[in-house]
């Protein structure tokens, strides 16, 4: 969401007592985003540890309310855009205070002081009125990208301005065989052979970038600002490619490195490059035909790790039992693409 759009939305800076917020939260009047219990615990510990000195700073919350519901500066129902973990921490502090009262003298003092602070303190909330769900998600992303590291999964889920993220999210949500093969959402890379997810989310996004640019780019977001096809056309191409791919080898086993070398990311990238080679600027109909033709030529390939062909490429043996891991350097991937053309 750009600033001009925000400026057209009605908003107010209001103040709620912490106890009032806790009551609203428990009464179902406050909707929050996903709660991260580790972050909640960290906030609770911060409040307890600093209760005696009162050196506590909590930034204003950001929330949305339905159109026409801000009365006398306050809204009766709120959807929290930024501040979910703080709200959850406030709601859970009562139990933390009771536990602290059963510990040593210092903790008892902290508990009494924090209990008093909770009953006396208020927190500021910037309340927007009438934001759509998409606008809420975009504002959440904008707020968290400024000085904070946001998980890639959240960026892809909420960022409606970046075509690469929009396409990745749509493919992730709509291709059932890809879901079966598995996409690792938490880690940027995958340790083989233990992790049997086919791709990490970061890797999936990089592969989708190949459909948009024809190449592998480290800073892929900078390269996809303008693309010749529409988002829906790219999604159609990627679905076609994935359908062809999972015809070559079953989705439920493709991420098992002990069974299928397509679980090797350098080889997976090489197949995507081969399927899209020299056609990133062609019309969708031509690309569909070429992808189907090229992928059909790979159906007779022996993708098992036992195939001696893999030893002709750069790589090393790792693990116990030792498995051959293809090198991910650019020259090796180019060699793999050339070999795919010969199949």
JOVEN-V850759 format. One line per field, one symbol per residue. psi: psi as a letter, one per 20 degrees, with the letter a starting at -180 (. if undefined). burial: 1 if it has 24 or more other C-alpha atoms within 12 Angstrom, else 0. A space follows every 10 residues. Layout:
psi->???
burial->???
This chain:
psi->prhhhhhipp qqorpqqhhg ggggghjjip prappohggg hggghggghj ggikmppoqq rprqqqpjio pkiqqipqop gojghgghgg hihghhghhh ijbrhghggg ggghggghhi qrqqpooqpk qrhhhgghgg gghiinjqop qhhhghhioi iohghggggg ghhiohhggg hppoihqhrp oqjgojpgqr hggghgghhh hhiirpqgmh hiijhpqhrr ghhgggghgg ghgggihgqp hiihjoiihp iiioghhggg gggghjpkji jrqhgggggg gggghhiihj pojqhipihh iirprqpqro qpqpoqqjqg hghhghghhh hi.
burial->1000000010 1100010111 1101100001 1100000001 1011111110 1000000101 1111110001 0001111111 1111111111 1111011001 0000001011 1111101100 0011111111 1000111111 1110000000 0111111111 1111111111 1100101111 1111100001 0110111111 1111111111 1111110001 1001001010 1011111111 1111110111 1111111111 1111111111 1111111011 0101001101 1101110100 1011100001 0010000000 0011111000 0111111001 000
